[in-house]
């Protein structure tokens, strides 16, 4: 197997793992956050505005983690810095 194939294989596998964990973790976290918020709303309906605002801020932060993983996987596939090194060596 030549070095370009190894770099391509490592990039694709790592991008796939990054996307997989980047989708799974935030999805589970968002589910737990929404469940906790609904439980809190059921116990304290008067604090609905505060709980909702805090929930949306938390969901945005969790979603940013998923977007970060997506960006990292796109960099690994399309702008991998090891490509230039392997091409220069070959």
HTML snippet that shows the backbone in 3Dmol.js (N, CA, C, O; Angstrom):
<script src="https://3Dmol.org/build/3Dmol-min.js"></script>
<div id="view" style="width:600px;height:400px;position:relative"></div>
<script>
const pdb = `
ATOM      1  N   UNK A   1       0.861  -1.178   0.000  1.00  0.00           N
ATOM      2  CA  UNK A   1       0.000   0.000   0.000  1.00  0.00           C
ATOM      3  C   UNK A   1       0.903   1.235   0.000  1.00  0.00           C
ATOM      4  O   UNK A   1       1.806   1.345   0.829  1.00  0.00           O
ATOM      5  N   UNK A   2       0.661   2.151  -0.917  1.00  0.00           N
ATOM      6  CA  UNK A   2       1.513   3.338  -1.007  1.00  0.00           C
ATOM      7  C   UNK A   2       1.091   4.382   0.040  1.00  0.00           C
ATOM      8  O   UNK A   2      -0.006   4.295   0.591  1.00  0.00           O
ATOM      9  N   UNK A   3       1.960   5.367   0.314  1.00  0.00           N
ATOM     10  CA  UNK A   3       1.670   6.349   1.361  1.00  0.00           C
ATOM     11  C   UNK A   3       0.411   7.188   1.114  1.00  0.00           C
ATOM     12  O   UNK A   3      -0.284   7.569   2.056  1.00  0.00           O
ATOM     13  N   UNK A   4       0.125   7.471  -0.160  1.00  0.00           N
ATOM     14  CA  UNK A   4      -1.085   8.268  -0.449  1.00  0.00           C
ATOM     15  C   UNK A   4      -2.345   7.504  -0.074  1.00  0.00           C
ATOM     16  O   UNK A   4      -3.310   8.086   0.422  1.00  0.00           O
ATOM     17  N   UNK A   5      -2.330   6.208  -0.311  1.00  0.00           N
ATOM     18  CA  UNK A   5      -3.490   5.385   0.055  1.00  0.00           C
ATOM     19  C   UNK A   5      -3.638   5.318   1.567  1.00  0.00           C
ATOM     20  O   UNK A   5      -4.753   5.352   2.087  1.00  0.00           O
ATOM     21  N   UNK A   6      -2.524   5.224   2.267  1.00  0.00           N
ATOM     22  CA  UNK A   6      -2.590   5.191   3.734  1.00  0.00           C
ATOM     23  C   UNK A   6      -3.141   6.506   4.300  1.00  0.00           C
ATOM     24  O   UNK A   6      -3.960   6.494   5.219  1.00  0.00           O
ATOM     25  N   UNK A   7      -2.691   7.627   3.752  1.00  0.00           N
ATOM     26  CA  UNK A   7      -3.192   8.924   4.219  1.00  0.00           C
ATOM     27  C   UNK A   7      -4.678   9.067   3.902  1.00  0.00           C
ATOM     28  O   UNK A   7      -5.453   9.559   4.721  1.00  0.00           O
ATOM     29  N   UNK A   8      -5.064   8.631   2.707  1.00  0.00           N
ATOM     30  CA  UNK A   8      -6.483   8.710   2.341  1.00  0.00           C
ATOM     31  C   UNK A   8      -7.328   7.820   3.239  1.00  0.00           C
ATOM     32  O   UNK A   8      -8.400   8.225   3.689  1.00  0.00           O
ATOM     33  N   UNK A   9      -6.856   6.621   3.497  1.00  0.00           N
ATOM     34  CA  UNK A   9      -7.592   5.683   4.353  1.00  0.00           C
ATOM     35  C   UNK A   9      -7.706   6.218   5.783  1.00  0.00           C
ATOM     36  O   UNK A   9      -8.778   6.176   6.386  1.00  0.00           O
ATOM     37  N   UNK A  10      -6.589   6.722   6.317  1.00  0.00           N
ATOM     38  CA  UNK A  10      -6.631   7.271   7.680  1.00  0.00           C
ATOM     39  C   UNK A  10      -7.539   8.488   7.759  1.00  0.00           C
ATOM     40  O   UNK A  10      -8.254   8.665   8.745  1.00  0.00           O
ATOM     41  N   UNK A  11      -7.519   9.331   6.726  1.00  0.00           N
ATOM     42  CA  UNK A  11      -8.372  10.527   6.726  1.00  0.00           C
ATOM     43  C   UNK A  11      -9.844  10.149   6.693  1.00  0.00           C
ATOM     44  O   UNK A  11     -10.655  10.709   7.431  1.00  0.00           O
ATOM     45  N   UNK A  12     -10.178   9.215   5.851  1.00  0.00           N
ATOM     46  CA  UNK A  12     -11.588   8.833   5.706  1.00  0.00           C
ATOM     47  C   UNK A  12     -12.095   8.138   6.966  1.00  0.00           C
ATOM     48  O   UNK A  12     -13.200   8.423   7.429  1.00  0.00           O
ATOM     49  N   UNK A  13     -11.304   7.236   7.520  1.00  0.00           N
ATOM     50  CA  UNK A  13     -11.729   6.533   8.736  1.00  0.00           C
ATOM     51  C   UNK A  13     -11.859   7.505   9.905  1.00  0.00           C
ATOM     52  O   UNK A  13     -12.824   7.438  10.665  1.00  0.00           O
ATOM     53  N   UNK A  14     -10.889   8.408  10.048  1.00  0.00           N
ATOM     54  CA  UNK A  14     -10.949   9.383  11.142  1.00  0.00           C
ATOM     55  C   UNK A  14     -12.120  10.346  10.964  1.00  0.00           C
ATOM     56  O   UNK A  14     -12.784  10.707  11.935  1.00  0.00           O
ATOM     57  N   UNK A  15     -12.370  10.757   9.730  1.00  0.00           N
ATOM     58  CA  UNK A  15     -13.517  11.637   9.486  1.00  0.00           C
ATOM     59  C   UNK A  15     -14.828  10.927   9.811  1.00  0.00           C
ATOM     60  O   UNK A  15     -15.750  11.527  10.365  1.00  0.00           O
ATOM     61  N   UNK A  16     -14.899   9.663   9.467  1.00  0.00           N
ATOM     62  CA  UNK A  16     -16.106   8.898   9.788  1.00  0.00           C
ATOM     63  C   UNK A  16     -16.308   8.743  11.286  1.00  0.00           C
ATOM     64  O   UNK A  16     -17.422   8.901  11.786  1.00  0.00           O
ATOM     65  N   UNK A  17     -15.240   8.437  11.996  1.00  0.00           N
ATOM     66  CA  UNK A  17     -15.349   8.318  13.455  1.00  0.00           C
ATOM     67  C   UNK A  17     -15.702   9.663  14.089  1.00  0.00           C
ATOM     68  O   UNK A  17     -16.518   9.722  15.009  1.00  0.00           O
ATOM     69  N   UNK A  18     -15.097  10.728  13.605  1.00  0.00           N
ATOM     70  CA  UNK A  18     -15.392  12.055  14.146  1.00  0.00           C
ATOM     71  C   UNK A  18     -16.851  12.425  13.923  1.00  0.00           C
ATOM     72  O   UNK A  18     -17.516  12.942  14.821  1.00  0.00           O
ATOM     73  N   UNK A  19     -17.336  12.157  12.731  1.00  0.00           N
ATOM     74  CA  UNK A  19     -18.744  12.460  12.448  1.00  0.00           C
ATOM     75  C   UNK A  19     -19.671  11.580  13.278  1.00  0.00           C
ATOM     76  O   UNK A  19     -20.697  12.046  13.774  1.00  0.00           O
ATOM     77  N   UNK A  20     -19.310  10.310  13.429  1.00  0.00           N
ATOM     78  CA  UNK A  20     -20.146   9.402  14.219  1.00  0.00           C
ATOM     79  C   UNK A  20     -20.253   9.826  15.671  1.00  0.00           C
ATOM     80  O   UNK A  20     -21.349   9.917  16.224  1.00  0.00           O
ATOM     81  N   UNK A  21     -19.107  10.083  16.284  1.00  0.00           N
ATOM     82  CA  UNK A  21     -19.136  10.535  17.680  1.00  0.00           C
ATOM     83  C   UNK A  21     -19.717  11.937  17.788  1.00  0.00           C
ATOM     84  O   UNK A  21     -20.381  12.267  18.770  1.00  0.00           O
ATOM     85  N   UNK A  22     -19.466  12.762  16.772  1.00  0.00           N
ATOM     86  CA  UNK A  22     -19.988  14.128  16.794  1.00  0.00           C
ATOM     87  C   UNK A  22     -21.493  14.194  16.630  1.00  0.00           C
ATOM     88  O   UNK A  22     -22.115  15.174  17.040  1.00  0.00           O
ATOM     89  N   UNK A  23     -22.081  13.185  16.049  1.00  0.00           N
ATOM     90  CA  UNK A  23     -23.548  13.138  15.931  1.00  0.00           C
ATOM     91  C   UNK A  23     -24.168  12.434  17.132  1.00  0.00           C
ATOM     92  O   UNK A  23     -25.212  12.851  17.633  1.00  0.00           O
ATOM     93  N   UNK A  24     -23.526  11.374  17.586  1.00  0.00           N
ATOM     94  CA  UNK A  24     -24.093  10.580  18.671  1.00  0.00           C
ATOM     95  C   UNK A  24     -24.094  11.333  20.003  1.00  0.00           C
ATOM     96  O   UNK A  24     -25.106  11.359  20.703  1.00  0.00           O
ATOM     97  N   UNK A  25     -22.968  11.939  20.350  1.00  0.00           N
ATOM     98  CA  UNK A  25     -22.858  12.639  21.632  1.00  0.00           C
ATOM     99  C   UNK A  25     -23.827  13.798  21.780  1.00  0.00           C
ATOM    100  O   UNK A  25     -24.563  13.853  22.765  1.00  0.00           O
ATOM    101  N   UNK A  26     -23.849  14.728  20.829  1.00  0.00           N
ATOM    102  CA  UNK A  26     -24.802  15.825  20.949  1.00  0.00           C
ATOM    103  C   UNK A  26     -26.265  15.385  20.897  1.00  0.00           C
ATOM    104  O   UNK A  26     -27.112  15.988  21.556  1.00  0.00           O
ATOM    105  N   UNK A  27     -26.570  14.342  20.122  1.00  0.00           N
ATOM    106  CA  UNK A  27     -27.957  13.876  20.069  1.00  0.00           C
ATOM    107  C   UNK A  27     -28.401  13.349  21.435  1.00  0.00           C
ATOM    108  O   UNK A  27     -29.502  13.653  21.895  1.00  0.00           O
ATOM    109  N   UNK A  28     -27.547  12.567  22.072  1.00  0.00           N
ATOM    110  CA  UNK A  28     -27.893  12.061  23.403  1.00  0.00           C
ATOM    111  C   UNK A  28     -27.972  13.195  24.426  1.00  0.00           C
ATOM    112  O   UNK A  28     -28.849  13.210  25.290  1.00  0.00           O
ATOM    113  N   UNK A  29     -27.048  14.136  24.312  1.00  0.00           N
ATOM    114  CA  UNK A  29     -27.046  15.264  25.252  1.00  0.00           C
ATOM    115  C   UNK A  29     -28.274  16.144  25.087  1.00  0.00           C
ATOM    116  O   UNK A  29     -28.856  16.594  26.074  1.00  0.00           O
ATOM    117  N   UNK A  30     -28.668  16.389  23.843  1.00  0.00           N
ATOM    118  CA  UNK A  30     -29.865  17.202  23.618  1.00  0.00           C
ATOM    119  C   UNK A  30     -31.114  16.499  24.147  1.00  0.00           C
ATOM    120  O   UNK A  30     -32.004  17.140  24.704  1.00  0.00           O
ATOM    121  N   UNK A  31     -31.173  15.202  23.973  1.00  0.00           N
ATOM    122  CA  UNK A  31     -32.309  14.458  24.507  1.00  0.00           C
ATOM    123  C   UNK A  31     -32.385  14.549  26.024  1.00  0.00           C
ATOM    124  O   UNK A  31     -33.460  14.745  26.591  1.00  0.00           O
ATOM    125  N   UNK A  32     -31.234  14.405  26.674  1.00  0.00           N
ATOM    126  CA  UNK A  32     -31.211  14.511  28.140  1.00  0.00           C
ATOM    127  C   UNK A  32     -31.555  15.921  28.598  1.00  0.00           C
ATOM    128  O   UNK A  32     -32.248  16.094  29.601  1.00  0.00           O
ATOM    129  N   UNK A  33     -31.071  16.944  27.862  1.00  0.00           N
ATOM    130  CA  UNK A  33     -31.351  18.321  28.249  1.00  0.00           C
ATOM    131  C   UNK A  33     -32.833  18.633  28.118  1.00  0.00           C
ATOM    132  O   UNK A  33     -33.418  19.272  28.992  1.00  0.00           O
ATOM    133  N   UNK A  34     -33.433  18.188  27.037  1.00  0.00           N
ATOM    134  CA  UNK A  34     -34.858  18.450  26.840  1.00  0.00           C
ATOM    135  C   UNK A  34     -35.692  17.694  27.874  1.00  0.00           C
ATOM    136  O   UNK A  34     -36.672  18.231  28.390  1.00  0.00           O
ATOM    137  N   UNK A  35     -35.310  16.455  28.179  1.00  0.00           N
ATOM    138  CA  UNK A  35     -36.041  15.686  29.192  1.00  0.00           C
ATOM    139  C   UNK A  35     -35.946  16.353  30.563  1.00  0.00           C
ATOM    140  O   UNK A  35     -36.930  16.423  31.299  1.00  0.00           O
ATOM    141  N   UNK A  36     -34.747  16.842  30.898  1.00  0.00           N
ATOM    142  CA  UNK A  36     -34.589  17.523  32.184  1.00  0.00           C
ATOM    143  C   UNK A  36     -35.375  18.819  32.218  1.00  0.00           C
ATOM    144  O   UNK A  36     -35.959  19.168  33.244  1.00  0.00           O
ATOM    145  N   UNK A  37     -35.394  19.537  31.097  1.00  0.00           N
ATOM    146  CA  UNK A  37     -36.149  20.791  31.042  1.00  0.00           C
ATOM    147  C   UNK A  37     -37.651  20.524  31.168  1.00  0.00           C
ATOM    148  O   UNK A  37     -38.352  21.267  31.855  1.00  0.00           O
ATOM    149  N   UNK A  38     -38.147  19.487  30.521  1.00  0.00           N
ATOM    150  CA  UNK A  38     -39.567  19.164  30.627  1.00  0.00           C
ATOM    151  C   UNK A  38     -39.927  18.745  32.047  1.00  0.00           C
ATOM    152  O   UNK A  38     -40.999  19.089  32.544  1.00  0.00           O
ATOM    153  N   UNK A  39     -39.033  17.999  32.704  1.00  0.00           N
ATOM    154  CA  UNK A  39     -39.261  17.635  34.096  1.00  0.00           C
ATOM    155  C   UNK A  39     -39.292  18.857  35.004  1.00  0.00           C
ATOM    156  O   UNK A  39     -40.098  18.938  35.931  1.00  0.00           O
ATOM    157  N   UNK A  40     -38.405  19.803  34.723  1.00  0.00           N
ATOM    158  CA  UNK A  40     -38.374  21.029  35.518  1.00  0.00           C
ATOM    159  C   UNK A  40     -39.607  21.881  35.270  1.00  0.00           C
ATOM    160  O   UNK A  40     -40.144  22.488  36.196  1.00  0.00           O
ATOM    161  N   UNK A  41     -40.056  21.926  34.025  1.00  0.00           N
ATOM    162  CA  UNK A  41     -41.267  22.684  33.707  1.00  0.00           C
ATOM    163  C   UNK A  41     -42.493  22.067  34.367  1.00  0.00           C
ATOM    164  O   UNK A  41     -43.411  22.779  34.775  1.00  0.00           O
ATOM    165  N   UNK A  42     -42.506  20.744  34.470  1.00  0.00           N
ATOM    166  CA  UNK A  42     -43.644  20.086  35.125  1.00  0.00           C
ATOM    167  C   UNK A  42     -43.662  20.386  36.620  1.00  0.00           C
ATOM    168  O   UNK A  42     -44.732  20.496  37.219  1.00  0.00           O
ATOM    169  N   UNK A  43     -42.474  20.521  37.228  1.00  0.00           N
ATOM    170  CA  UNK A  43     -42.408  20.792  38.659  1.00  0.00           C
ATOM    171  C   UNK A  43     -42.591  22.278  38.983  1.00  0.00           C
ATOM    172  O   UNK A  43     -43.178  22.626  40.008  1.00  0.00           O
ATOM    173  N   UNK A  44     -42.085  23.151  38.105  1.00  0.00           N
ATOM    174  CA  UNK A  44     -42.156  24.592  38.354  1.00  0.00           C
ATOM    175  C   UNK A  44     -42.657  25.317  37.105  1.00  0.00           C
ATOM    176  O   UNK A  44     -41.852  25.882  36.364  1.00  0.00           O
ATOM    177  N   UNK A  45     -43.940  25.313  36.862  1.00  0.00           N
ATOM    178  CA  UNK A  45     -44.456  25.971  35.646  1.00  0.00           C
ATOM    179  C   UNK A  45     -44.281  27.489  35.672  1.00  0.00           C
ATOM    180  O   UNK A  45     -44.283  28.125  34.618  1.00  0.00           O
ATOM    181  N   UNK A  46     -44.132  28.076  36.852  1.00  0.00           N
ATOM    182  CA  UNK A  46     -43.935  29.532  36.923  1.00  0.00           C
ATOM    183  C   UNK A  46     -42.581  29.963  36.364  1.00  0.00           C
ATOM    184  O   UNK A  46     -42.435  31.103  35.923  1.00  0.00           O
ATOM    185  N   UNK A  47     -41.601  29.080  36.374  1.00  0.00           N
ATOM    186  CA  UNK A  47     -40.260  29.416  35.896  1.00  0.00           C
ATOM    187  C   UNK A  47     -40.059  29.000  34.443  1.00  0.00           C
ATOM    188  O   UNK A  47     -38.936  28.719  34.024  1.00  0.00           O
ATOM    189  N   UNK A  48     -41.132  28.962  33.688  1.00  0.00           N
ATOM    190  CA  UNK A  48     -41.057  28.480  32.306  1.00  0.00           C
ATOM    191  C   UNK A  48     -40.145  29.345  31.449  1.00  0.00           C
ATOM    192  O   UNK A  48     -39.377  28.818  30.645  1.00  0.00           O
ATOM    193  N   UNK A  49     -40.214  30.648  31.605  1.00  0.00           N
ATOM    194  CA  UNK A  49     -39.398  31.535  30.767  1.00  0.00           C
ATOM    195  C   UNK A  49     -37.911  31.326  31.030  1.00  0.00           C
ATOM    196  O   UNK A  49     -37.113  31.234  30.097  1.00  0.00           O
ATOM    197  N   UNK A  50     -37.552  31.253  32.285  1.00  0.00           N
ATOM    198  CA  UNK A  50     -36.139  31.058  32.635  1.00  0.00           C
ATOM    199  C   UNK A  50     -35.632  29.694  32.190  1.00  0.00           C
ATOM    200  O   UNK A  50     -34.532  29.579  31.650  1.00  0.00           O
ATOM    201  N   UNK A  51     -36.430  28.669  32.418  1.00  0.00           N
ATOM    202  CA  UNK A  51     -36.013  27.312  32.024  1.00  0.00           C
ATOM    203  C   UNK A  51     -35.888  27.214  30.508  1.00  0.00           C
ATOM    204  O   UNK A  51     -34.943  26.611  29.998  1.00  0.00           O
ATOM    205  N   UNK A  52     -36.834  27.803  29.792  1.00  0.00           N
ATOM    206  CA  UNK A  52     -36.789  27.742  28.334  1.00  0.00           C
ATOM    207  C   UNK A  52     -35.577  28.476  27.781  1.00  0.00           C
ATOM    208  O   UNK A  52     -34.901  27.977  26.882  1.00  0.00           O
ATOM    209  N   UNK A  53     -35.304  29.652  28.316  1.00  0.00           N
ATOM    210  CA  UNK A  53     -34.143  30.420  27.851  1.00  0.00           C
ATOM    211  C   UNK A  53     -32.840  29.664  28.126  1.00  0.00           C
ATOM    212  O   UNK A  53     -31.966  29.586  27.263  1.00  0.00           O
ATOM    213  N   UNK A  54     -32.724  29.121  29.311  1.00  0.00           N
ATOM    214  CA  UNK A  54     -31.527  28.348  29.648  1.00  0.00           C
ATOM    215  C   UNK A  54     -31.412  27.100  28.779  1.00  0.00           C
ATOM    216  O   UNK A  54     -30.314  26.725  28.369  1.00  0.00           O
ATOM    217  N   UNK A  55     -32.540  26.460  28.500  1.00  0.00           N
ATOM    218  CA  UNK A  55     -32.535  25.278  27.633  1.00  0.00           C
ATOM    219  C   UNK A  55     -32.030  25.616  26.241  1.00  0.00           C
ATOM    220  O   UNK A  55     -31.214  24.883  25.682  1.00  0.00           O
ATOM    221  N   UNK A  56     -32.508  26.723  25.673  1.00  0.00           N
ATOM    222  CA  UNK A  56     -32.091  27.073  24.316  1.00  0.00           C
ATOM    223  C   UNK A  56     -30.612  27.446  24.256  1.00  0.00           C
ATOM    224  O   UNK A  56     -29.938  27.130  23.275  1.00  0.00           O
ATOM    225  N   UNK A  57     -30.104  28.103  25.276  1.00  0.00           N
ATOM    226  CA  UNK A  57     -28.669  28.415  25.309  1.00  0.00           C
ATOM    227  C   UNK A  57     -27.861  27.124  25.405  1.00  0.00           C
ATOM    228  O   UNK A  57     -26.847  26.975  24.724  1.00  0.00           O
ATOM    229  N   UNK A  58     -28.300  26.201  26.239  1.00  0.00           N
ATOM    230  CA  UNK A  58     -27.615  24.918  26.366  1.00  0.00           C
ATOM    231  C   UNK A  58     -27.676  24.105  25.085  1.00  0.00           C
ATOM    232  O   UNK A  58     -26.688  23.482  24.695  1.00  0.00           O
ATOM    233  N   UNK A  59     -28.834  24.106  24.425  1.00  0.00           N
ATOM    234  CA  UNK A  59     -28.953  23.371  23.163  1.00  0.00           C
ATOM    235  C   UNK A  59     -28.047  23.965  22.090  1.00  0.00           C
ATOM    236  O   UNK A  59     -27.474  23.232  21.284  1.00  0.00           O
ATOM    237  N   UNK A  60     -27.915  25.290  22.078  1.00  0.00           N
ATOM    238  CA  UNK A  60     -27.025  25.926  21.099  1.00  0.00           C
ATOM    239  C   UNK A  60     -25.575  25.531  21.352  1.00  0.00           C
ATOM    240  O   UNK A  60     -24.818  25.285  20.413  1.00  0.00           O
ATOM    241  N   UNK A  61     -25.197  25.473  22.611  1.00  0.00           N
ATOM    242  CA  UNK A  61     -23.816  25.077  22.919  1.00  0.00           C
ATOM    243  C   UNK A  61     -23.572  23.608  22.563  1.00  0.00           C
ATOM    244  O   UNK A  61     -22.499  23.263  22.069  1.00  0.00           O
ATOM    245  N   UNK A  62     -24.546  22.754  22.807  1.00  0.00           N
ATOM    246  CA  UNK A  62     -24.404  21.342  22.443  1.00  0.00           C
ATOM    247  C   UNK A  62     -24.329  21.204  20.927  1.00  0.00           C
ATOM    248  O   UNK A  62     -23.542  20.413  20.408  1.00  0.00           O
ATOM    249  N   UNK A  63     -25.149  21.972  20.224  1.00  0.00           N
ATOM    250  CA  UNK A  63     -25.149  21.908  18.766  1.00  0.00           C
ATOM    251  C   UNK A  63     -23.828  22.409  18.192  1.00  0.00           C
ATOM    252  O   UNK A  63     -23.384  21.934  17.146  1.00  0.00           O
ATOM    253  N   UNK A  64     -23.205  23.356  18.865  1.00  0.00           N
ATOM    254  CA  UNK A  64     -21.916  23.849  18.369  1.00  0.00           C
ATOM    255  C   UNK A  64     -20.856  22.743  18.421  1.00  0.00           C
ATOM    256  O   UNK A  64     -19.940  22.728  17.598  1.00  0.00           O
ATOM    257  N   UNK A  65     -20.972  21.838  19.362  1.00  0.00           N
ATOM    258  CA  UNK A  65     -20.050  20.703  19.410  1.00  0.00           C
ATOM    259  C   UNK A  65     -20.214  19.818  18.171  1.00  0.00           C
ATOM    260  O   UNK A  65     -19.230  19.357  17.593  1.00  0.00           O
ATOM    261  N   UNK A  66     -21.449  19.590  17.778  1.00  0.00           N
ATOM    262  CA  UNK A  66     -21.693  18.783  16.579  1.00  0.00           C
ATOM    263  C   UNK A  66     -21.157  19.487  15.337  1.00  0.00           C
ATOM    264  O   UNK A  66     -20.581  18.843  14.461  1.00  0.00           O
ATOM    265  N   UNK A  67     -21.338  20.786  15.256  1.00  0.00           N
ATOM    266  CA  UNK A  67     -20.826  21.532  14.097  1.00  0.00           C
ATOM    267  C   UNK A  67     -19.305  21.501  14.086  1.00  0.00           C
ATOM    268  O   UNK A  67     -18.699  21.386  13.021  1.00  0.00           O
ATOM    269  N   UNK A  68     -18.683  21.602  15.246  1.00  0.00           N
ATOM    270  CA  UNK A  68     -17.229  21.530  15.328  1.00  0.00           C
ATOM    271  C   UNK A  68     -16.728  20.180  14.816  1.00  0.00           C
ATOM    272  O   UNK A  68     -15.755  20.134  14.064  1.00  0.00           O
ATOM    273  N   UNK A  69     -17.367  19.095  15.206  1.00  0.00           N
ATOM    274  CA  UNK A  69     -16.970  17.774  14.719  1.00  0.00           C
ATOM    275  C   UNK A  69     -17.153  17.670  13.209  1.00  0.00           C
ATOM    276  O   UNK A  69     -16.333  17.055  12.528  1.00  0.00           O
ATOM    277  N   UNK A  70     -18.218  18.263  12.680  1.00  0.00           N
ATOM    278  CA  UNK A  70     -18.439  18.252  11.238  1.00  0.00           C
ATOM    279  C   UNK A  70     -17.325  19.002  10.507  1.00  0.00           C
ATOM    280  O   UNK A  70     -16.827  18.541   9.480  1.00  0.00           O
ATOM    281  N   UNK A  71     -16.940  20.155  11.041  1.00  0.00           N
ATOM    282  CA  UNK A  71     -15.874  20.945  10.420  1.00  0.00           C
ATOM    283  C   UNK A  71     -14.553  20.186  10.459  1.00  0.00           C
ATOM    284  O   UNK A  71     -13.807  20.196   9.480  1.00  0.00           O
ATOM    285  N   UNK A  72     -14.258  19.533  11.566  1.00  0.00           N
ATOM    286  CA  UNK A  72     -13.023  18.760  11.664  1.00  0.00           C
ATOM    287  C   UNK A  72     -13.019  17.624  10.642  1.00  0.00           C
ATOM    288  O   UNK A  72     -11.994  17.366  10.010  1.00  0.00           O
ATOM    289  N   UNK A  73     -14.137  16.954  10.475  1.00  0.00           N
ATOM    290  CA  UNK A  73     -14.186  15.867   9.495  1.00  0.00           C
ATOM    291  C   UNK A  73     -14.043  16.401   8.071  1.00  0.00           C
ATOM    292  O   UNK A  73     -13.413  15.750   7.238  1.00  0.00           O
ATOM    293  N   UNK A  74     -14.611  17.568   7.775  1.00  0.00           N
ATOM    294  CA  UNK A  74     -14.444  18.154   6.438  1.00  0.00           C
ATOM    295  C   UNK A  74     -13.001  18.573   6.189  1.00  0.00           C
ATOM    296  O   UNK A  74     -12.498  18.432   5.075  1.00  0.00           O
ATOM    297  N   UNK A  75     -12.336  19.085   7.216  1.00  0.00           N
ATOM    298  CA  UNK A  75     -10.917  19.437   7.069  1.00  0.00           C
ATOM    299  C   UNK A  75     -10.094  18.185   6.821  1.00  0.00           C
ATOM    300  O   UNK A  75      -9.178  18.204   5.998  1.00  0.00           O
ATOM    301  N   UNK A  76     -10.401  17.105   7.513  1.00  0.00           N
ATOM    302  CA  UNK A  76      -9.655  15.861   7.307  1.00  0.00           C
ATOM    303  C   UNK A  76      -9.825  15.318   5.892  1.00  0.00           C
ATOM    304  O   UNK A  76      -8.898  14.730   5.336  1.00  0.00           O
ATOM    305  N   UNK A  77     -10.980  15.509   5.323  1.00  0.00           N
ATOM    306  CA  UNK A  77     -11.216  14.963   3.988  1.00  0.00           C
ATOM    307  C   UNK A  77     -10.687  15.896   2.901  1.00  0.00           C
ATOM    308  O   UNK A  77     -10.011  15.445   1.977  1.00  0.00           O
ATOM    309  N   UNK A  78     -10.986  17.196   3.002  1.00  0.00           N
ATOM    310  CA  UNK A  78     -10.707  18.098   1.881  1.00  0.00           C
ATOM    311  C   UNK A  78      -9.478  18.972   2.063  1.00  0.00           C
ATOM    312  O   UNK A  78      -8.952  19.463   1.065  1.00  0.00           O
ATOM    313  N   UNK A  79      -8.993  19.193   3.267  1.00  0.00           N
ATOM    314  CA  UNK A  79      -7.846  20.080   3.471  1.00  0.00           C
ATOM    315  C   UNK A  79      -6.847  19.450   4.428  1.00  0.00           C
ATOM    316  O   UNK A  79      -6.320  20.122   5.315  1.00  0.00           O
ATOM    317  N   UNK A  80      -6.592  18.187   4.253  1.00  0.00           N
ATOM    318  CA  UNK A  80      -5.671  17.481   5.134  1.00  0.00           C
ATOM    319  C   UNK A  80      -4.241  17.968   4.890  1.00  0.00           C
ATOM    320  O   UNK A  80      -3.770  17.912   3.754  1.00  0.00           O
ATOM    321  N   UNK A  81      -3.541  18.441   5.911  1.00  0.00           N
ATOM    322  CA  UNK A  81      -2.181  18.948   5.702  1.00  0.00           C
ATOM    323  C   UNK A  81      -1.177  17.855   5.359  1.00  0.00           C
ATOM    324  O   UNK A  81      -0.094  18.159   4.859  1.00  0.00           O
ATOM    325  N   UNK A  82      -1.503  16.610   5.611  1.00  0.00           N
ATOM    326  CA  UNK A  82      -0.575  15.523   5.285  1.00  0.00           C
ATOM    327  C   UNK A  82      -0.524  15.238   3.787  1.00  0.00           C
ATOM    328  O   UNK A  82       0.432  14.627   3.310  1.00  0.00           O
ATOM    329  N   UNK A  83      -1.541  15.674   3.035  1.00  0.00           N
ATOM    330  CA  UNK A  83      -1.533  15.456   1.586  1.00  0.00           C
ATOM    331  C   UNK A  83      -0.327  16.139   0.951  1.00  0.00           C
ATOM    332  O   UNK A  83       0.373  15.526   0.143  1.00  0.00           O
ATOM    333  N   UNK A  84      -0.074  17.397   1.303  1.00  0.00           N
ATOM    334  CA  UNK A  84       1.050  18.123   0.710  1.00  0.00           C
ATOM    335  C   UNK A  84       2.378  17.445   1.043  1.00  0.00           C
ATOM    336  O   UNK A  84       3.273  17.374   0.201  1.00  0.00           O
ATOM    337  N   UNK A  85       2.496  16.957   2.256  1.00  0.00           N
ATOM    338  CA  UNK A  85       3.726  16.273   2.664  1.00  0.00           C
ATOM    339  C   UNK A  85       3.927  15.000   1.849  1.00  0.00           C
ATOM    340  O   UNK A  85       5.031  14.747   1.367  1.00  0.00           O
ATOM    341  N   UNK A  86       2.885  14.202   1.689  1.00  0.00           N
ATOM    342  CA  UNK A  86       2.997  12.940   0.954  1.00  0.00           C
ATOM    343  C   UNK A  86       3.249  13.205  -0.528  1.00  0.00           C
ATOM    344  O   UNK A  86       4.029  12.497  -1.165  1.00  0.00           O
ATOM    345  N   UNK A  87       2.593  14.219  -1.072  1.00  0.00           N
ATOM    346  CA  UNK A  87       2.791  14.542  -2.490  1.00  0.00           C
ATOM    347  C   UNK A  87       4.210  15.059  -2.727  1.00  0.00           C
ATOM    348  O   UNK A  87       4.828  14.738  -3.742  1.00  0.00           O
ATOM    349  N   UNK A  88       4.726  15.861  -1.791  1.00  0.00           N
ATOM    350  CA  UNK A  88       6.090  16.375  -1.939  1.00  0.00           C
ATOM    351  C   UNK A  88       7.127  15.249  -1.848  1.00  0.00           C
ATOM    352  O   UNK A  88       8.153  15.286  -2.527  1.00  0.00           O
ATOM    353  N   UNK A  89       6.851  14.257  -1.010  1.00  0.00           N
ATOM    354  CA  UNK A  89       7.782  13.122  -0.882  1.00  0.00           C
ATOM    355  C   UNK A  89       7.727  12.205  -2.100  1.00  0.00           C
ATOM    356  O   UNK A  89       8.737  11.618  -2.489  1.00  0.00           O
ATOM    357  N   UNK A  90       6.537  12.087  -2.701  1.00  0.00           N
ATOM    358  CA  UNK A  90       6.359  11.131  -3.791  1.00  0.00           C
ATOM    359  C   UNK A  90       6.708  11.650  -5.110  1.00  0.00           C
ATOM    360  O   UNK A  90       6.598  10.932  -6.104  1.00  0.00           O
TER     361      UNK A  90
END
`;
const viewer = $3Dmol.createViewer("view");
viewer.addModel(pdb, "pdb");
viewer.setStyle({}, {cartoon: {color: "spectrum"}});
viewer.zoomTo();
viewer.render();
</script>
